[in-house]
Amino acid sequence: MTVSLPLVLVLGVIAWAAVKFLGVRLWVVAVTALFGFYLSQTFLAPAIDSGTRTGVDVVNRTNHP
């Protein structure tokens, strides 16, 4: 069974849980999100994208024959 969720929704739930249960300050979540947007416009973006896709493939086991 495959479930498709938007990444923004998943990250939002993780951020909410971090603030609610781990005591992470809301400003830390905001700064981390802004830093992610900043990184997406740098030369590191292709490496981050490739690493993310590889991680998703490993979790979904799509690389195995």
Secondary structure, DSSP 8 states (H G I E B T S, - for coil): ------HHHHHHHHHHHHHHHS---HHHHHHHHHHHHHHTTSTTHHHHHHHHHHHHHHHHT-S--
